Amino acid sequence: MSLHEGNIKLLVLVGISVMLLLFVSFLLIFISTQRRKLKYQKYIQQLHQTQQNLLIEAAVRSEESERLRIAEALHDEVGTLLSSSKLHFQNIRLNEDDPHNTPLYTKGQELMDEAIAQIRGMSHNLHSSILQEFGLFEAIRHFIQKIMDDHLTEATTSLDCHYDAAFRENEISVYRMVQELVNNLIKHAKPKKIHVSCVNTDNWLVLTIFHNGKGLTQERFEELKFQKNSMGFKIIQNRLILLKGKLVFSSRPDGYFIDIYLPTEGTSVDGV
């Protein structure tokens, strides 16, 4: 082989080496750029999620403040006004010459008593003083007892779970979810039996609502929570996002189950 041919082969090898080096360099630059891009996208997603959670938290707190304001207005203003009206109503002297007055007077008293009771019930449900004084489970027991008293429904509880003190700041959101779900059952599912129970471990608390009415599937819930007329489910979904929880609908031959999964130490239950 001549010297000229050797120089050509050397140049070819050098050229190939340079091209490979350039290709590897471009590849490394591309990978580095993609990694930075993915990292930036992840940061933007986290920032967006944080902002969404802050907005949800503000909405939930605003809703709770409005509930408290309405409860106080019902109790202090409307309730007091009705009670005062009842006192004046009782002091009215009946015209004994007109036999129609007595049944009208009696009916008026009954309606007044019912209005006062309704106002007190709404005020109590909105304010939930029992929750503040005795805790989540006692508030749920009282609410379920009231459901049983007001409707032809056998409503029971078995709530003997324990959870850490850090979870207590979320009690109001959990209570409101149970309220909304049970009220929806009474309105739409028409059950004869409702039972609320709980189970917990070191990391999460599960509240289960059993009923034997018309059941809702998981797929149907996922549809309803995005519909404009399903405000109750949207509120529940917002609270679940805030608490990093999950709602699961299931059924067995004896009835339907709604499981509320709630992490007690900040661990998401997406994998449940």
Secondary structure in CASP SS format (residue, H / E / C, confidence):
PFRMAT SS
TARGET T0000
AUTHOR 0000-0000-0000
METHOD secondary structure of the structure
MODEL  1
M C 1.00
S C 1.00
L H 1.00
H H 1.00
E H 1.00
G H 1.00
N H 1.00
I H 1.00
K H 1.00
L H 1.00
L H 1.00
V H 1.00
L H 1.00
V H 1.00
G H 1.00
I H 1.00
S H 1.00
V H 1.00
M H 1.00
L H 1.00
L H 1.00
L H 1.00
F H 1.00
V H 1.00
S H 1.00
F H 1.00
L H 1.00
L H 1.00
I H 1.00
F H 1.00
I H 1.00
S H 1.00
T H 1.00
Q H 1.00
R H 1.00
R H 1.00
K H 1.00
L H 1.00
K H 1.00
Y H 1.00
Q H 1.00
K H 1.00
Y H 1.00
I H 1.00
Q H 1.00
Q H 1.00
L H 1.00
H H 1.00
Q H 1.00
T H 1.00
Q H 1.00
Q H 1.00
N H 1.00
L H 1.00
L H 1.00
I H 1.00
E H 1.00
A H 1.00
A H 1.00
V H 1.00
R H 1.00
S H 1.00
E H 1.00
E H 1.00
S H 1.00
E H 1.00
R H 1.00
L H 1.00
R H 1.00
I H 1.00
A H 1.00
E H 1.00
A H 1.00
L H 1.00
H H 1.00
D H 1.00
E H 1.00
V H 1.00
G H 1.00
T H 1.00
L H 1.00
L H 1.00
S H 1.00
S H 1.00
S H 1.00
K H 1.00
L H 1.00
H H 1.00
F H 1.00
Q H 1.00
N C 1.00
I C 1.00
R C 1.00
L C 1.00
N C 1.00
E C 1.00
D C 1.00
D C 1.00
P C 1.00
H C 1.00
N H 1.00
T H 1.00
P H 1.00
L H 1.00
Y H 1.00
T H 1.00
K H 1.00
G H 1.00
Q H 1.00
E H 1.00
L H 1.00
M H 1.00
D H 1.00
E H 1.00
A H 1.00
I H 1.00
A H 1.00
Q H 1.00
I H 1.00
R H 1.00
G H 1.00
M H 1.00
S H 1.00
H H 1.00
N H 1.00
L H 1.00
H H 1.00
S C 1.00
S H 1.00
I H 1.00
L H 1.00
Q H 1.00
E H 1.00
F H 1.00
G C 1.00
L H 1.00
F H 1.00
E H 1.00
A H 1.00
I H 1.00
R H 1.00
H H 1.00
F H 1.00
I H 1.00
Q H 1.00
K H 1.00
I H 1.00
M H 1.00
D H 1.00
D H 1.00
H C 1.00
L C 1.00
T C 1.00
E E 1.00
A E 1.00
T E 1.00
T E 1.00
S E 1.00
L C 1.00
D C 1.00
C C 1.00
H C 1.00
Y C 1.00
D C 1.00
A H 1.00
A H 1.00
F H 1.00
R H 1.00
E H 1.00
N H 1.00
E H 1.00
I H 1.00
S H 1.00
V H 1.00
Y H 1.00
R H 1.00
M H 1.00
V H 1.00
Q H 1.00
E H 1.00
L H 1.00
V H 1.00
N H 1.00
N H 1.00
L H 1.00
I H 1.00
K H 1.00
H H 1.00
A H 1.00
K C 1.00
P C 1.00
K C 1.00
K E 1.00
I E 1.00
H E 1.00
V E 1.00
S E 1.00
C E 1.00
V E 1.00
N E 1.00
T C 1.00
D C 1.00
N C 1.00
W E 1.00
L E 1.00
V E 1.00
L E 1.00
T E 1.00
I E 1.00
F E 1.00
H E 1.00
N C 1.00
G C 1.00
K C 1.00
G C 1.00
L C 1.00
T C 1.00
Q H 1.00
E H 1.00
R H 1.00
F H 1.00
E H 1.00
E H 1.00
L H 1.00
K C 1.00
F C 1.00
Q C 1.00
K C 1.00
N C 1.00
S C 1.00
M H 1.00
G H 1.00
F H 1.00
K H 1.00
I H 1.00
I H 1.00
Q H 1.00
N H 1.00
R H 1.00
L H 1.00
I H 1.00
L H 1.00
L H 1.00
K C 1.00
G C 1.00
K E 1.00
L E 1.00
V E 1.00
F E 1.00
S E 1.00
S E 1.00
R E 1.00
P C 1.00
D C 1.00
G E 1.00
Y E 1.00
F E 1.00
I E 1.00
D E 1.00
I E 1.00
Y E 1.00
L E 1.00
P E 1.00
T C 1.00
E C 1.00
G C 1.00
T C 1.00
S C 1.00
V C 1.00
D C 1.00
G C 1.00
V C 1.00
END
